[in-house]
Amino acid sequence: MKHIPRKRFGQHFLADAGIIDAIVQAIDPRPGQAMVEIGPGLAALTQPLVERLGHLTVIELDRDLAVRLRAHPQLTVIESDVLKVDFASVQEASDALKLRVVGNLPYNISTPILFHLLQYVNVIEDQHFMLQKEVIDRMVARPATSDYGRLSVMLQWRYAMDNVLFVPPESFDPPPRVDSAVVRMVPLAQPPAVDPACLSTIVQVAFSQRRKLMRHTLGKWLEEKQFPGVFDVQRRAEEVPVAEYVALAQAVSD
């Protein structure tokens, strides 16, 4: 029976064999690796992955799809909202040192998923995600560009990231109204030691009025904190490199 894509789950199923092959090549799955796929859907990516891996854990919220996937002998199915999944427990159950995480993420909650996974970065080897191209542009953006923002800073302090593949709308059924792309995210081996909550607050305040100089936002926040150090707030938030935000968070936390 044909599965009808559900709008509330943001379902767009990958259907282009050439694109699927290119994504699998980019991921480069090896036998025995512990991999988790978020949102396997109709298993277009799942099947070529599991053929190379031998076994695959999948996270699927749609009950009907989860029933279909459980019939596959090489899959472990976690029927859940991915935002409620404890990836540390999944890693522990896998007996692997680290997990590889992949998926065609629902575009309506892709950013919350990225931030959820940030909590488990220590048990993850790498991540390959299909996302709205616009989101990936923001993830990998450099300072002093219009795409550079909170998402750029909060992910770049912890991951090396590359936009590895463009995916046009016609590669999906039904086609989304946006261009898509695949991003590779590799956790940095020696990230700077910083309190993520402090960094998140600083970045959120800095970008709260991105068109204004930061003296109106972050400057006032630093005054309230009675920050004794020096930080140039005569700039816009988008002009400040990731390393400077990290250094400020370290100084504020001391």
FIDREN-452801 format. One record per residue: x negated, y, z negated of N, C-alpha, C in turn; residue in one letter. Coordinates in steps of 0.02 Angstrom, whole numbers, plus 50000, padded with zeros to 5 digits. Example, Ala and Ser with C-alpha at 12.3 -4.5 7.8 and 13.67 -1.06 7.14 Angstrom:
REM residues 2
n_X	n_Y	n_Z	ca_X	ca_Y	ca_Z	c_X	c_Y	c_Z	marpa
49340	49716	49610	49385	49775	49610	49340	49835	49610	A
49358	49888	49646	49316	49947	49643	49355	50002	49606	S
REM end
This chain:
REM residues 254
n_X	n_Y	n_Z	ca_X	ca_Y	ca_Z	c_X	c_Y	c_Z	marpa
49958	49941	50000	50000	50000	50000	49956	50062	50000	M
49971	50110	50044	49930	50170	50051	49938	50215	49989	K
49881	50238	49963	49882	50282	49906	49894	50354	49930	H
49942	50388	49899	49957	50458	49916	49914	50503	49871	I
49870	50543	49901	49828	50588	49861	49870	50634	49816	P
49847	50642	49754	49885	50682	49705	49852	50750	49696	R
49893	50802	49708	49866	50870	49703	49842	50887	49633	K
49878	50862	49582	49860	50881	49513	49792	50852	49494	R
49769	50799	49527	49703	50771	49515	49651	50798	49564	F
49672	50843	49608	49626	50872	49657	49596	50820	49703	G
49639	50772	49725	49613	50715	49763	49604	50730	49837	Q
49542	50725	49860	49524	50727	49932	49476	50670	49943	H
49497	50621	49982	49457	50560	49988	49409	50563	50047	F
49346	50546	50033	49295	50546	50085	49309	50491	50136	L
49307	50509	50199	49326	50461	50251	49275	50456	50308	A
49225	50499	50310	49177	50501	50366	49119	50453	50352	D
49114	50399	50391	49064	50347	50379	48992	50375	50383	A
48981	50421	50430	48914	50450	50437	48894	50491	50376	G
48941	50530	50349	48928	50570	50289	48917	50524	50229	I
48958	50472	50224	48951	50424	50168	48881	50393	50169	I
48859	50373	50228	48792	50344	50235	48737	50394	50215	D
48746	50457	50235	48696	50508	50219	48693	50521	50143	A
48752	50518	50110	48754	50528	50037	48719	50470	50002	I
48733	50410	50024	48702	50351	49994	48626	50353	50003	V
48603	50375	50061	48531	50382	50072	48500	50434	50026	Q
48537	50489	50015	48512	50542	49970	48507	50516	49898	A
48555	50475	49878	48556	50448	49810	48502	50394	49802	I
48493	50353	49854	48443	50300	49855	48451	50252	49795	D
48509	50218	49791	48520	50171	49736	48477	50109	49743	P
48452	50084	49687	48409	50024	49686	48441	49970	49643	R
48429	49906	49661	48459	49851	49622	48443	49856	49548	P
48495	49847	49508	48485	49845	49435	48488	49912	49400	G
48488	49967	49438	48492	50033	49405	48561	50043	49374	Q
48563	50076	49317	48627	50090	49283	48655	50155	49312	A
48710	50148	49349	48740	50206	49381	48813	50213	49362	M
48835	50276	49355	48904	50291	49340	48932	50336	49395	V
48989	50316	49424	49021	50357	49475	49083	50389	49445	E
49087	50455	49451	49146	50492	49428	49194	50500	49486	I
49257	50480	49475	49308	50488	49527	49297	50446	49589	G
49294	50379	49582	49281	50337	49641	49337	50336	49692	P
49398	50353	49672	49453	50358	49720	49466	50293	49756	G
49462	50294	49822	49475	50235	49863	49412	50195	49878	L
49359	50208	49840	49297	50169	49841	49255	50177	49905	A
49265	50233	49941	49226	50244	50002	49151	50247	49987	A
49133	50280	49933	49062	50284	49912	49045	50226	49865	L
49094	50204	49828	49085	50150	49778	49058	50086	49809	T
49088	50065	49865	49070	50001	49895	48997	50000	49919	Q
48974	50049	49959	48904	50047	49979	48856	50054	49920	P
48876	50089	49868	48834	50096	49808	48827	50029	49772	L
48884	49996	49760	48882	49934	49721	48848	49878	49761	V
48851	49881	49827	48816	49831	49868	48740	49835	49857	E
48716	49895	49845	48644	49904	49834	48624	49895	49761	R
48670	49912	49716	48655	49909	49644	48666	49840	49613	L
48719	49806	49636	48739	49743	49605	48795	49752	49555	G
48795	49810	49520	48848	49825	49472	48854	49901	49466	H
48914	49926	49453	48925	49998	49449	48981	50011	49398	L
48971	50062	49356	49024	50085	49311	49058	50145	49343	T
49125	50144	49343	49162	50199	49374	49210	50229	49323	V
49221	50295	49329	49268	50331	49285	49324	50357	49329	I
49385	50333	49316	49443	50350	49358	49503	50367	49313	E
49532	50425	49323	49589	50448	49284	49656	50422	49312	L
49660	50415	49378	49722	50395	49411	49735	50321	49396	D
49790	50307	49362	49806	50239	49339	49811	50190	49397	R
49844	50211	49452	49853	50167	49510	49786	50147	49540	D
49741	50197	49546	49675	50183	49575	49634	50139	49528	L
49641	50151	49462	49604	50110	49413	49624	50037	49418	A
49688	50024	49431	49712	49955	49438	49678	49922	49498	V
49675	49958	49554	49643	49931	49614	49569	49917	49601	R
49536	49964	49568	49463	49957	49556	49447	49899	49510	L
49492	49884	49462	49479	49828	49416	49478	49761	49451	R
49506	49759	49510	49506	49696	49548	49437	49681	49578	A
49393	49731	49577	49326	49722	49605	49281	49689	49553	H
49251	49632	49569	49213	49594	49518	49148	49628	49495	P
49123	49676	49533	49059	49708	49516	49066	49776	49483	Q
49128	49794	49466	49140	49860	49437	49162	49855	49364	L
49136	49901	49322	49164	49912	49256	49203	49977	49261	T
49268	49975	49245	49311	50033	49254	49327	50066	49187	V
49311	50130	49182	49330	50169	49124	49388	50213	49146	I
49449	50197	49123	49508	50235	49142	49515	50293	49093	E
49493	50352	49114	49490	50409	49068	49479	50474	49105	S
49496	50527	49071	49475	50594	49092	49400	50598	49079	D
49361	50616	49130	49288	50617	49123	49265	50665	49067	V
49305	50717	49053	49287	50765	49001	49292	50734	48931	L
49321	50675	48927	49326	50641	48862	49277	50582	48856	K
49237	50571	48908	49191	50513	48908	49126	50531	48873	V
49107	50487	48827	49043	50494	48791	48989	50456	48831	D
48950	50494	48869	48900	50463	48913	48843	50430	48874	F
48832	50452	48812	48781	50420	48770	48803	50348	48753	A
48868	50338	48741	48894	50271	48728	48891	50228	48791	S
48905	50258	48848	48900	50221	48912	48828	50199	48924	V
48781	50243	48910	48710	50227	48918	48690	50171	48871	Q
48713	50175	48809	48696	50124	48759	48723	50055	48781	E
48784	50055	48806	48815	49992	48828	48781	49963	48890	A
48747	50006	48928	48716	49983	48991	48649	49949	48980	S
48620	49958	48919	48553	49930	48904	48498	49962	48946	D
48514	50017	48979	48463	50052	49020	48437	50112	48981	A
48376	50132	48996	48348	50191	48963	48387	50254	48981	L
48407	50259	49046	48443	50318	49068	48494	50299	49122	K
48545	50342	49128	48597	50332	49179	48584	50376	49240	L
48605	50352	49297	48609	50394	49357	48684	50407	49366	R
48702	50470	49377	48772	50489	49381	48786	50519	49450	V
48840	50495	49482	48858	50519	49549	48933	50532	49551	V
48955	50566	49603	49027	50573	49611	49049	50628	49658	G
49109	50620	49683	49144	50672	49721	49189	50705	49669	N
49166	50759	49639	49201	50788	49581	49263	50826	49602	L
49317	50819	49562	49378	50859	49576	49359	50934	49573	P
49373	50970	49627	49348	51039	49631	49380	51084	49579	Y
49440	51066	49556	49475	51110	49508	49444	51108	49438	N
49405	51056	49423	49372	51052	49356	49297	51037	49362	I
49268	51054	49419	49197	51036	49428	49151	51071	49378	S
49162	51135	49364	49119	51171	49317	49124	51143	49246	T
49185	51130	49219	49189	51098	49153	49153	51030	49150	P
49156	50992	49205	49121	50927	49207	49045	50937	49202	I
49019	50987	49239	48947	51001	49237	48925	51020	49166	L
48965	51061	49132	48948	51082	49064	48955	51024	49015	F
49004	50980	49026	49013	50921	48984	48951	50876	48989	H
48927	50865	49049	48868	50822	49060	48804	50853	49031	L
48802	50919	49026	48744	50953	48998	48730	50929	48926	L
48783	50908	48891	48775	50883	48822	48737	50816	48821	Q
48739	50780	48877	48711	50712	48879	48648	50708	48923	Y
48618	50766	48937	48562	50769	48984	48504	50724	48963	V
48497	50711	48899	48441	50670	48875	48447	50596	48894	N
48507	50574	48912	48516	50503	48931	48529	50496	49006	V
48517	50550	49044	48531	50549	49116	48467	50559	49156	I
48456	50515	49204	48397	50519	49247	48406	50570	49303	E
48464	50567	49336	48480	50617	49387	48555	50617	49401	D
48578	50668	49437	48648	50675	49455	48653	50696	49529	Q
48698	50663	49565	48713	50683	49635	48788	50693	49639	H
48808	50755	49655	48879	50771	49657	48899	50805	49721	F
48958	50785	49746	48989	50823	49799	49034	50875	49767	M
49023	50937	49787	49060	50993	49758	49079	51043	49813	L
49120	51090	49794	49133	51146	49838	49067	51181	49852	Q
49052	51194	49915	48987	51224	49933	48976	51290	49896	K
49029	51327	49886	49024	51392	49851	48998	51382	49780	E
49018	51328	49747	48994	51314	49679	48920	51296	49679	V
48899	51255	49728	48828	51236	49733	48786	51298	49748	I
48812	51343	49791	48775	51405	49805	48762	51443	49740	D
48811	51443	49695	48802	51477	49630	48754	51439	49585	R
48756	51374	49588	48712	51332	49545	48638	51344	49561	M
48622	51349	49626	48552	51353	49647	48529	51425	49662	V
48573	51474	49649	48558	51544	49668	48497	51572	49632	A
48462	51615	49666	48405	51650	49638	48427	51717	49610	R
48388	51746	49562	48406	51812	49535	48410	51865	49590	P
48448	51917	49574	48457	51974	49620	48496	51956	49683	A
48538	51903	49678	48584	51886	49733	48654	51885	49705	T
48703	51891	49749	48773	51896	49726	48798	51830	49696	S
48768	51774	49715	48790	51708	49689	48761	51693	49620	D
48709	51730	49600	48674	51716	49537	48718	51739	49478	Y
48730	51692	49432	48774	51709	49376	48766	51660	49318	G
48817	51657	49277	48814	51615	49216	48798	51542	49233	R
48832	51516	49285	48821	51446	49304	48749	51434	49325	L
48720	51481	49362	48650	51475	49385	48604	51468	49325	S
48611	51514	49277	48565	51516	49219	48574	51454	49176	V
48637	51437	49160	48650	51382	49113	48630	51314	49140	M
48626	51307	49206	48603	51243	49235	48529	51244	49251	L
48503	51301	49275	48433	51304	49296	48384	51299	49237	Q
48406	51317	49177	48359	51310	49120	48347	51236	49104	W
48391	51192	49129	48387	51121	49110	48376	51073	49169	R
48391	51096	49231	48386	51051	49289	48346	51084	49346	Y
48312	51041	49384	48288	51061	49451	48344	51040	49499	A
48366	51085	49543	48424	51071	49585	48411	51086	49658	M
48440	51045	49702	48434	51055	49774	48501	51042	49807	D
48518	51084	49855	48575	51072	49898	48551	51025	49953	N
48572	50962	49952	48542	50912	49997	48583	50895	50059	V
48647	50915	50061	48688	50894	50119	48750	50938	50125	L
48764	50961	50185	48826	50998	50199	48880	50948	50220	F
48941	50958	50194	48996	50912	50210	49057	50953	50232	V
49076	50949	50297	49132	50989	50322	49200	50962	50299	P
49252	51004	50299	49319	50983	50276	49346	50920	50310	P
49330	50913	50375	49359	50856	50413	49330	50789	50392	E
49282	50789	50347	49255	50726	50321	49301	50694	50270	S
49355	50730	50250	49400	50707	50197	49471	50694	50223	F
49508	50654	50185	49578	50644	50196	49614	50653	50129	D
49656	50704	50121	49668	50760	50166	49609	50809	50165	P
49599	50848	50218	49543	50895	50219	49554	50952	50168	P
49505	50968	50127	49512	51027	50083	49508	51091	50125	P
49524	51147	50094	49522	51211	50130	49454	51244	50123	R
49406	51208	50098	49339	51237	50086	49285	51191	50113	V
49226	51219	50124	49168	51178	50140	49141	51145	50077	D
49110	51087	50085	49082	51051	50029	49008	51040	50040	S
48974	51017	49989	48903	51001	49994	48885	50952	49939	A
48826	50923	49945	48801	50876	49893	48741	50908	49859	V
48742	50907	49794	48687	50936	49754	48651	50880	49717	V
48584	50885	49715	48544	50840	49673	48521	50879	49612	R
48533	50850	49552	48515	50881	49489	48469	50834	49450	M
48407	50856	49439	48359	50815	49402	48341	50851	49338	V
48355	50822	49279	48337	50855	49217	48262	50869	49213	P
48244	50928	49191	48174	50946	49184	48142	50902	49130	L
48082	50877	49145	48047	50833	49097	48030	50869	49033	A
48009	50932	49038	47991	50971	48978	48027	51038	48980	Q
48092	51037	48965	48130	51100	48966	48110	51144	48907	P
48119	51209	48912	48104	51253	48855	48150	51237	48797	P
48123	51237	48736	48163	51224	48677	48205	51285	48661	A
48271	51278	48666	48315	51335	48654	48382	51309	48629	V
48416	51348	48588	48482	51330	48564	48532	51344	48621	D
48562	51291	48650	48607	51301	48708	48665	51347	48692	P
48691	51343	48630	48748	51386	48611	48728	51459	48611	A
48668	51474	48586	48643	51543	48585	48632	51568	48656	C
48601	51527	48697	48589	51545	48767	48655	51558	48803	L
48703	51514	48791	48768	51520	48823	48802	51586	48805	S
48798	51604	48740	48829	51667	48717	48796	51727	48749	T
48729	51727	48750	48692	51783	48780	48709	51792	48853	I
48711	51737	48890	48725	51740	48962	48797	51762	48974	V
48843	51736	48933	48913	51755	48940	48923	51830	48929	Q
48891	51857	48876	48895	51928	48862	48864	51969	48918	V
48805	51948	48941	48768	51984	48993	48809	51990	49057	A
48842	51936	49077	48879	51935	49140	48952	51955	49133	F
48973	51976	49073	49043	51993	49062	49065	52054	49103	S
49017	52099	49118	49030	52155	49163	48971	52161	49210	Q
48968	52116	49258	48907	52107	49297	48888	52168	49339	R
48936	52212	49353	48921	52271	49394	48890	52327	49354	R
48896	52322	49287	48869	52375	49244	48799	52357	49219	K
48762	52407	49198	48697	52394	49166	48710	52358	49100	L
48665	52314	49081	48676	52272	49021	48677	52312	48956	M
48657	52375	48957	48660	52414	48894	48732	52420	48870	R
48780	52414	48916	48851	52418	48897	48876	52353	48865	H
48840	52298	48878	48864	52232	48855	48813	52199	48808	T
48760	52173	48838	48710	52137	48799	48673	52185	48752	L
48664	52247	48774	48630	52297	48731	48668	52307	48665	G
48734	52314	48671	48775	52324	48611	48774	52261	48567	K
48776	52203	48600	48775	52139	48563	48709	52132	48524	W
48654	52149	48555	48589	52145	48522	48584	52194	48463	L
48615	52253	48472	48617	52302	48417	48655	52274	48358	E
48712	52243	48372	48753	52214	48318	48715	52159	48281	E
48674	52123	48319	48634	52069	48289	48572	52097	48254	K
48561	52162	48261	48501	52195	48234	48437	52161	48258	Q
48438	52148	48324	48381	52115	48356	48320	52162	48354	F
48264	52139	48324	48207	52183	48315	48161	52187	48377	P
48171	52141	48424	48125	52137	48481	48143	52186	48537	G
48108	52179	48592	48118	52223	48650	48146	52182	48708	V
48201	52207	48738	48229	52176	48797	48258	52231	48841	F
48237	52234	48903	48258	52287	48949	48331	52279	48969	D
48374	52320	48941	48446	52315	48957	48466	52368	49009	V
48416	52402	49038	48430	52450	49091	48430	52415	49159	Q
48456	52354	49159	48462	52313	49220	48532	52283	49221	R
48550	52259	49280	48612	52219	49284	48594	52146	49268	R
48644	52109	49244	48632	52040	49223	48602	51997	49278	A
48623	52010	49341	48600	51968	49397	48526	51980	49415	E
48496	52032	49386	48425	52046	49399	48377	52010	49352	E
48404	51978	49301	48362	51947	49249	48349	51873	49265	V
48286	51852	49272	48271	51781	49286	48291	51736	49227	P
48300	51672	49243	48319	51622	49193	48270	51623	49134	V
48205	51625	49149	48154	51621	49096	48162	51678	49045	A
48184	51737	49068	48193	51793	49022	48253	51783	48976	E
48307	51754	49004	48365	51738	48961	48346	51686	48908	Y
48308	51636	48930	48286	51583	48883	48241	51613	48828	V
48194	51656	48848	48149	51688	48799	48188	51731	48749	A
48239	51766	48773	48280	51807	48729	48319	51762	48680	L
48347	51708	48704	48384	51663	48660	48337	51633	48607	A
48276	51617	48626	48227	51591	48578	48212	51644	48525	Q
48202	51706	48546	48186	51760	48500	48244	51776	48452	A
48306	51775	48479	48365	51788	48438	48375	51733	48386	V
48360	51671	48406	48370	51613	48361	48318	51609	48306	S
48259	51639	48316	48205	51634	48267	48223	51668	48201	D
REM end
